[in-house]
């Protein structure tokens, strides 16, 4: 019997100078995802929240609500988070082309990076696990690009395990974050974790909002108290993009 996992992801550019493109995603089983959504609904009801929950909207007035929102993940003993960092100022990324000896457009480069992000988040490809992948709309200029990523990863999987095996990605599609609570959760966590785990010298570079600084520290301390999940897996996995030929697929 295969276990169905889900990945709900968002992206953001991080200072200084938006040099870092960060992808972040909440990882959970399909059943656990349903439970998380129920808990998020309880937070909405408790704080009378009707608008989209977004890192850019964290304020002093709603700080307690955002802490409760983050707590749905932080206090869960199975949900995990994958943080993937691309240094867009690095010459390796600037000169990177997925197609050898050919000029690639931005979507092709981002698709290659997203492919690597999925492999990092999956923690390997296993015959006993299938995935639903739901990134926020807007990462690619065309949402159909994500379908192509799923097709390529499934093809690699079938080559490894045989053509009769079911797909490793059973569902993949870009989603409107305004309608998907778990993408909104990923957005808020990504904002907090991108500062507390930023590769820059000053992790809080450019962050002047006291409310957001408070939420960054709140999430950081919570992870410090519970760095592992129920099965002793890291609650957060942080990886940086490398050229495909340097990437370890195991």
LINURBEL-V709904 format. One record per residue. N is the residue number from 1. RES is the residue in one small letter. OMEGA is omega in radians with two decimals (NA if undefined). Layout:
n->(N:N)
res->(RES:RES)
omega->(OMEGA:OMEGA)
This chain:
n->(1:2:3:4:5:6:7:8:9:10:11:12:13:14:15:16:17:18:19:20:21:22:23:24:25:26:27:28:29:30:31:32:33:34:35:36:37:38:39:40:41:42:43:44:45:46:47:48:49:50:51:52:53:54:55:56:57:58:59:60:61:62:63:64:65:66:67:68:69:70:71:72:73:74:75:76:77:78:79:80:81:82:83:84:85:86:87:88:89:90:91:92:93:94:95:96:97:98:99:100:101:102:103:104:105:106:107:108:109:110:111:112:113:114:115:116:117:118:119:120:121:122:123:124:125:126:127:128:129:130:131:132:133:134:135:136:137:138:139:140:141:142:143:144:145:146:147:148:149:150:151:152:153:154:155:156:157:158:159:160:161:162:163:164:165:166:167:168:169:170:171:172:173:174:175:176:177:178:179:180:181:182:183:184:185:186:187:188:189:190:191:192:193:194:195:196:197:198:199:200:201:202:203:204:205:206:207:208:209:210:211:212:213:214:215:216:217:218:219:220:221:222:223:224:225:226:227:228:229:230:231:232:233:234:235:236:237:238:239:240:241:242:243:244:245:246:247:248:249:250)
res->(x:x:x:x:x:x:x:x:x:x:x:x:x:x:x:x:x:x:x:x:x:x:x:x:x:x:x:x:x:x:x:x:x:x:x:x:x:x:x:x:x:x:x:x:x:x:x:x:x:x:x:x:x:x:x:x:x:x:x:x:x:x:x:x:x:x:x:x:x:x:x:x:x:x:x:x:x:x:x:x:x:x:x:x:x:x:x:x:x:x:x:x:x:x:x:x:x:x:x:x:x:x:x:x:x:x:x:x:x:x:x:x:x:x:x:x:x:x:x:x:x:x:x:x:x:x:x:x:x:x:x:x:x:x:x:x:x:x:x:x:x:x:x:x:x:x:x:x:x:x:x:x:x:x:x:x:x:x:x:x:x:x:x:x:x:x:x:x:x:x:x:x:x:x:x:x:x:x:x:x:x:x:x:x:x:x:x:x:x:x:x:x:x:x:x:x:x:x:x:x:x:x:x:x:x:x:x:x:x:x:x:x:x:x:x:x:x:x:x:x:x:x:x:x:x:x:x:x:x:x:x:x:x:x:x:x:x:x:x:x:x:x:x:x:x:x:x:x:x:x)
omega->(-3.12:3.06:-3.13:3.07:3.09:3.10:3.10:-2.97:3.07:-3.14:3.05:3.03:-3.01:3.09:0.08:3.06:-3.09:-3.12:-3.07:2.99:-3.07:3.02:3.13:-3.10:3.03:-3.13:3.12:3.02:3.13:-3.14:3.13:3.10:3.10:3.13:3.11:3.12:3.10:3.14:3.08:3.09:3.10:3.08:3.11:-3.12:-3.09:-3.08:3.13:-3.10:3.13:-3.08:3.10:3.07:-2.98:-3.14:-3.11:-3.11:3.11:-3.12:3.13:-3.11:-3.06:-3.06:3.14:3.11:3.14:3.06:3.10:3.09:3.12:-3.12:3.11:3.05:-3.01:-3.09:3.12:-3.05:3.13:-3.12:3.14:-3.09:3.10:3.13:-3.04:-3.00:3.06:3.08:-3.06:3.10:-3.10:-3.10:3.14:3.11:-3.10:-3.11:-3.05:3.05:-3.13:-3.13:-3.07:3.07:3.11:3.11:-3.13:3.07:-3.06:3.14:-3.13:3.12:3.10:3.12:3.11:3.12:3.14:3.06:3.12:3.09:3.13:-3.14:3.09:-3.11:3.14:-3.09:-3.07:3.11:-3.05:-3.11:-3.05:-3.06:2.98:-2.98:2.87:-3.04:-3.02:3.07:3.07:3.07:3.03:3.12:3.05:3.11:3.06:-3.09:-3.13:3.13:-3.12:3.09:3.12:3.10:3.13:3.12:-3.11:-3.13:3.09:3.13:3.09:3.14:-3.12:3.07:-3.11:-3.01:3.12:-3.04:-3.11:-3.14:3.06:-3.07:3.07:3.04:-3.10:3.13:3.08:3.13:3.06:-3.05:3.08:-3.06:-3.14:-3.09:-3.05:-3.07:-3.08:3.01:3.06:3.06:3.12:-3.14:-3.11:3.13:3.12:3.10:-3.11:-3.07:-3.13:3.06:-3.09:-3.12:-3.09:3.12:-3.12:-3.10:3.12:-3.05:-3.11:-3.12:3.05:-3.11:-3.07:-3.14:3.13:-3.14:3.14:3.07:3.11:-3.12:3.08:-3.12:3.14:-3.14:3.14:-3.14:3.13:3.11:3.09:3.13:-3.11:-3.09:-3.08:3.07:-3.07:-3.10:3.06:2.99:-3.14:3.13:3.10:3.03:3.14:3.11:3.09:3.11:3.01:3.06:-3.06:-3.10:3.10:-3.04:3.09:-3.05:3.13:NA)
